[in-house]
Amino acid sequence: MVDVRLWVLCPQTEYSSVGRTPALGAGGRRIEAFYSDMKTKKEIRPWGWAICFAQTDTYTGNILFIKQGENAELKGSIYCLEGRANITIKKDTTEILLLTPSYAYELDGIVEAKENTLLVLIESIRNEN
């Protein structure tokens, strides 16, 4: 059985079809979630908010909203839906990249939002056994 979740950016939506108020995204748009068996919860963070839309034994999927001027330390695969942000990667040297819509990156570093930024983050779960 495949568990499918669909995220739709809805500029005119007032309420979702499942009776929850949609989250406000970057640019004033609303995010409406249609999902099967998982209850999602918006977690307020110092830099914005996160909504977990998928969780298995091996990965989690999140929608992240990072407010303009805020930083978030992230690790995983990211995809930018809206906004612009700098990615700072520190390995042997420090590298700074610009993240813009439709850009994807495997990240272990800091995201600094240059404007309100909406991201998809997929994180691997590593068992310590």
BELVENCOR-V616988 format. One record per backbone hydrogen bond with DSSP energy under -1.0 kcal/mol. NH is the residue of the N-H (numbers start at 1). CO is the residue of the C=O. E is the energy in kcal/mol with one decimal. If there is no record, write none. Layout:
<<NH:CO:E> <NH:CO:E>>
This chain:
<<6:34:-1.8> <8:32:-1.7> <10:30:-2.9> <16:20:-2.6> <19:16:-1.5> <23:31:-1.1> <25:29:-4.0> <28:25:-1.3> <29:26:-1.0> <30:10:-1.1> <31:23:-2.8> <32:8:-2.1> <34:6:-1.7> <43:50:-3.2> <45:48:-2.6> <48:45:-1.1> <49:65:-1.9> <50:43:-2.1> <51:63:-2.3> <53:61:-2.5> <54:61:-1.5> <56:59:-2.9> <60:123:-2.2> <61:54:-3.0> <62:121:-2.8> <63:51:-2.7> <64:119:-2.8> <65:49:-2.6> <66:117:-2.8> <67:47:-3.0> <69:113:-3.1> <70:67:-2.3> <72:111:-2.1> <74:109:-2.5> <76:107:-2.9> <77:122:-2.6> <78:105:-3.0> <79:120:-2.0> <80:103:-2.3> <81:118:-2.9> <82:118:-1.5> <85:99:-2.1> <86:112:-2.8> <87:97:-3.2> <88:110:-3.0> <89:95:-3.0> <91:93:-2.2> <95:89:-2.7> <97:87:-2.4> <99:85:-4.0> <102:80:-2.7> <103:100:-1.7> <105:78:-2.3> <107:76:-3.5> <109:74:-2.2> <110:88:-2.2> <111:72:-3.0> <112:86:-3.0> <113:70:-2.3> <114:84:-2.2> <115:84:-1.5> <117:66:-2.5> <118:82:-2.3> <119:64:-2.9> <120:79:-2.6> <121:62:-2.9> <122:77:-2.8> <123:60:-2.5> <125:58:-2.8>>
